[in-house]
């Protein structure tokens, strides 16, 4: 006895069978739907990621690019304001930078944080309560009690009509946006707090080298993956993807002889690179069409990623479920079905916790090896 065909009770299936039986839809209908979807896709993409004439994506500039000097500790300003609050989203690589530097500099007790989650319309929303006993999940707005980040931005004097982005550093007393540019914030977290401890991630003697690496990493890798995913022409995509993998190849070669970008010292440049690499196989490789290679296929880049991941408190800032949800279930134009793929095995905590053996690349280790030889 055959089971009943449940699809026969589906009104849409019944209608299509009435119109054209079990065959594919007629070609004119396919062409019309394809043309309509293409038009709608371009409209949505232009809103999500405004393109240049060539169809390439250029990230909009932040309206509050740096932390004003009055917030920095100095001989002239020994007691700067301590009423600062950090707003982040766990899926965002730019916000992730700030969480890592905050953790490495041991600033958790001095800089409270509120974590927003992507809403169905792409905006950042707060949850009424955290679902886990951890600060690093989406939860309430602890500073202002707002429902979404847009409401927080609009609290500033003079209002606000720009994009409500994360990360954002907020002055609770003044009700003012201090900075919403990730690099400006991590520079401040590294050197602006006298209460901070932990490693100096931007030593004076390395600042020139750090800036050189930033000029390589930002356009081709950090923003490069977005230039691939948000490209609205084949030409724009081809240029972006070739730049991306050319740069990754160069980084792979450099890291074969250097533990970090600037030798033996972990710097802000490494943090900026890490937050892209840790998302690469999770999201960018598939969703953003960065498909030539995965990070796991680069031996040095993957070991370098594990090295940073295993540093104290860094793994706790990596919420892989939130990262995947933030891309696959939020970027509707790139993934209309909202289906989240299974997590790659190389992105699981157990694999990322495997030995990286990067210590052997340090200068002291090299000197010891040479003396033995």
N, C-alpha and C positions, 0 to 999 in steps of 0.2 A: 504494500500500500504506500503510495507516494504522499509525501507531506505537502500541505497546501503552500502555494507560493505567496509568502507574506507581502511581497512587493506589489501584488495585485491590488492590495488594499490601500496602497500609497497613492493619493490623488494625483501627484505630479507624474508618477510612473504611469498611471492609468491614462492620463491625458496624452503623454508622449506616445504611448502605444496606439491610442486612438488616431493621432495625427499622422504618425509615420511607421507604425508597427514596431518591430524589433530592430529595424535598421538604424543607422546613425542619422542624426538630424540632417535635413537637406542642406546642401552647400550654401545657398543664399542666407539661411538662418545662421549658420556657423560664421560666415563672413560678417554679417551684421553684428552679432554678439561680440566677435573679436574686435571689430572696429570700435564698438561702444566701450568695451572694457579697456582698450588701449587709450582711448580719450580720457576716460575716468582715471586710469592709472597715472597718466601724465599730470592731470589736475591735482591728484592727491600727492604725488611726489613733489610737485612744485611747492605745495604748501608745507610738506614735511622737510624738504631739502631744496631750497631755491637754487636753481642751476644757473650757470653762465650760458651764453649763447651757444657754446659748443656742447652743452649738456653735462658739463662737469660740475661737481659739487665743491663749493667753497664754504667752509664753516664761518658763520657770522661772528663778528667781533663781539667780545663781551663789553657791556656798557660800564662795568665796574672792574677794570682789568688788574688793579693792584691794591694792596692794603695801604691806606694812608700812613704816613710816617708817625702820626700821633699815636698809633697803636703799638709802635715798636718801643722797646725799652732802650733808653739811651741816657748818658749823663745829664742831658737837659730834660729828659722825661723818664725819671726812674720808676714812676708808678703809673703806667698806662692803664687804660680802661680794661677791666677784667669781665665785662658784661657781654662777652662774645658767645655766640651760639652757632654751631655748624649744621647746615642742612645738606643731606646727601641722599642718593638713591643707590641701592646695592648693585643694580645692573650696569650703571654708568661707569665706564673706565676712568673718566675725568674725576668723578667723585671718589672713586676707589683710591686714587692717588692720595687724597687728603686723609682717608681713613688709615692708610698704611703709615704715612708720615706721623700722624697723630699717635699711632701705636708705637712706632719705633722711638719717638721722642718722649714717650711716657707722659702724654698730655691728657689722658682720659679724664683725670680728676679735675683738670683746669678748663677743659673745653667740652661742654656737653654737646650731644648730637641728637638730632631728630632725623629719622629715616623715613622717607616717602617711597611709595611704590607707584609704578606706572598705572594710570587709569585707562579705561577703555578708549578715551579720546586722545591718549598720548600725554596728558598732563600728569603732574606728580601729585598724588593724593596721600593723605595720612589715614592710617587705620585707627579705629577707636581704641584698640588695645593690641599689644603684641601677642602673637600666637605662640611664641616660645619664650622660655626663660633666658633670654639673651638680648643684649642691646642691639646686636647686629641683625635684626630683622625689622621689617617695616612696622611702624607703630604710630603713636600719637605725635602731635606737634607739642613737644614739651615746653617750648618757649612762648608760644602765642595761642595755642589751642585752636588753630584753624583747621579747616577740612582739607585744604589743598595749598600747595606752595604759591599759587597765583594770589591767593588772599594775603599771604605774608608779604609778598612783593608790593602789593597795593597799599600796605600799611605805611610805607615810607612817605615822608613829607613830599608833596608834589605828585604823589601817585606814581604809577608805572604802567606802560602799555607795551613793553617789550616781551620777549620770551622768558618764561619763568623757569630758569634752568638750575640744575645742580652741577657742582657744589655751589653753595652760597654761604658766605660768612655774614652773620647778622649781629648788629649791636642792639641788644635787648633794651637797654635804657633809652637810647636815642631813637629806637624804632627806625633803623636805617640799614640799608644794604652796605656792607663794608667792602665786599669783593665777591664777584661771581666768575672769576677766571681761575681755573684749577692751579695753574703754575704760580700765579700770584699768591694763592693761599698756601701752597706747600712751601714756598720760599719763606713766608711769614711764620709758618709752624716750625720751620727748621731754625730760624734765627730770631724770631720776634718775642719769644717767651723766655723770661729768665728762669721760670720754674721748670722748663723742659730739661730733660736729660737724654741719655742715649747718644748715639753717634751723630756727629756733624755730617750731614748729607750734602753739604756744599762748602767744603773747605776753601779758604781764600786761594791757596796755591793751585786749586783745580778748577776754578771758576771759568777760566778761558776754555779749558778742555770740555767742561760740562756744557757750555754754550754751543761749542762746535757740534757735540753729539746731539743736542736738542734740535739744532738746525737740520740734522740728518733724519732724526727719528720722527719728528712731528709731521712734516709734510708727506713723507713716504710711507710711514708705518702707522703712527697714531691716527692721523687723519687719512692716511692712505687707504686703510680698510674701508672707511666711510666713502671715500671717493670711488671705490669699487662698487660698494653696495648701493650707493645713491646715484650712480652714473645714469644719465637719461639718454645716452647715445652710445653706440658701439665704439666710436672713436674715443670718447671720454673714458670708457671702461678699459679699453686696451692700453691707453697711456697710463692709467692709474695702476692697473694690475702688473704691468711690466716694471714700473718704478718700485712697487711694493716688493716683488720677489727679487729684483736686483739688489735692493737694500738688505733684504733678509739674507741673501747669499753673502753679502759683504760682512754683515754682522756675524754670521756663522764662522766665517774665516777669522775675523778679529777675535772672537771668543774662544778660538782654538788655542790661543796663546795668552789670553788675559782672563782672569777670573771675572772681572766686571768691566764695564766700558772704559773706565779710567784706571785700569790696572787692578791693584789690590783693594781699592776703596769703593765701597758701595756709595752711590751718589743719587741725587734727585733724578738724573737721567736714567738710571737703572730702574727706579720706581716707575717712571713714565713708560718705559719699554715693557716692564713686567705686566702692567695692567692691560696692555693690548695682547701680549703673548698668552696670558692665562685665559683670555676669551677667544683666542684664535680658533682652536679646534672645536670649541663649544658652539660658536656662532658664526664668526666671520668666514671660516672655510666653506660653510654650506650656505648660509643665508645671504652673505655678501659676495658670494661667487669668487672667493679667494681660494680657488680649488687646485692650483698647481701643485702645492705641497702643504702638508700639515706641519705644525711645529714639532710634533713627535718624530717627523722624518728628518729633522735637523738635529743631529746628536748633540752639538754644543749648545744650541739655543734651548733645547729641551732640558739638558742638564742644568743650564743657567737658570731656567724657569724654576726647576725643582730647588735649586740652591736658595733662591730668594723666598720661595714658598715655605721652606723649612725654617726660616729665621723666626725666632720667638715672636708670637702674636700676629704674624702675617697671615697664616692659614685661616685664622679666625675672622679675617676681614673678607674672605672669599666665600660667598654664598652662591654656589653653582646653580642651585635650583632657581634662585631669584634672577641670576644672570640669564639663564635660558628663557625664563618666563618673560623677562624684560625685552628680549629680542623677538622670539618666535610668536608670542601671544599679544604683542603690542604693536609691532610694525606691520600693520594690516596690508599696506601696499606691497610689501615684500613677501608676505605669507598669509594670504586671505583666509585660508582654512583654519589658521590659529593652532595647527597641530605642532606640538613640541616633540622633536625627535629624541630618541634615547641618548643619554649622555655617553660620549666616547669613553672607552675604557681608560685611555691615557689621561683623562681628566679626573679620574677618581682619586680620592685622598690617598688610598693605599699605594697607588702608582706614583703619585707626586711626592710621596714620602720615602721613596726608594733612594739609596745612596747616590749622590751626584758626583763625588770624587773631584769636585772643583778646587778643593784645598791645594791640590798638587800644582796648581797654576800660580800660586802666590810667589812673590819674589823670594821670600825666605826659603820656601820649598825648592825653588829652582836653584838657589845658591847651594843648598844642602846637596842636591842631586849632583851638581857640578863638582863639589868637593869630594864626593864619594867616587865619582868617575876619575 
